[in-house]
Amino acid sequence: TSHFSHYVNSHTKKSDLLKKIRIEHQGLQCERRDRVNNSVIWEGLGVDLLLLHIERSQLRWLRQLVRMPPGR
């Protein structure tokens, strides 16, 4: 269960980040078809790209752990 609670917390952080990205997209007054690079939006949010990459890797691993059968 500790893996699951960590996964839920990480997932919540990710969903918060996605909400902020959508808000930033609107703040730039651009649409999806305007093809604004994510790096521009992340820079506006002050997100460190390396940390984002590491977080994604950790989330992939945690999803794998959650899917593993108990006792393995």
N, C-alpha and C positions, 0 to 999 in steps of 0.2 A: 504493500500500500504506500510505502514511502516514495517509490518510483512514480506511482500514480499521482500522488499529491504534488510532487515536483513537476510532473508533466502538466497537470492542470494549471499550476502557477505559471509555468513557462508559456503554456497555450494562452493564458489570459494576457500575459505581457505581449505576446505576438499579436493578439487581436486588438489590444490597445494601440500598438504600433500601427497596425493597418488602418485603424480609425483615424489616427493622427495623419497618416499619409493621405487619406481621402480628404481630410479637412485642409491639409496643406495644398493639395491639388486644387481645391476650390479657392483657397486664398490666393493662389497664383492666377486665378481667373483663366484657367485653361481647361480644356476638355481632354478626354482620353485620346481622341483622334489627333490632338496637337502633338503627340509623341514627345512629351517631356521626359527626359531620362530620369530614372528612379534616383540616380545619384544626386541630381539637382534637388529633388524633393527631400532626400535623406539629409543632404547638407543643410537645407533650410530647417530641418527638424533637429539638427545637431547630432545625428546618429553616426557613430563610428562604424564605417563599413566593415572593418575587420571583426569587430565585436558582433555585428549582424551575421556575418558568415559563420563565426564560431557558434552563435546561438542556433542557427539553422541546422548545423551539424549535430549539435546536442539534441535538438528536437527530433531529428530523424532517428538517432540512437534510442531516445526515450520511447518513441513510438514502437520501435522494434522490441524493446523490453516489455512494454505493456502487452504486446501481442504474444509474447512467449508463454508457453504453458507453465503453470506453477510447478515448482520443484526442479526446474531445469537450471 
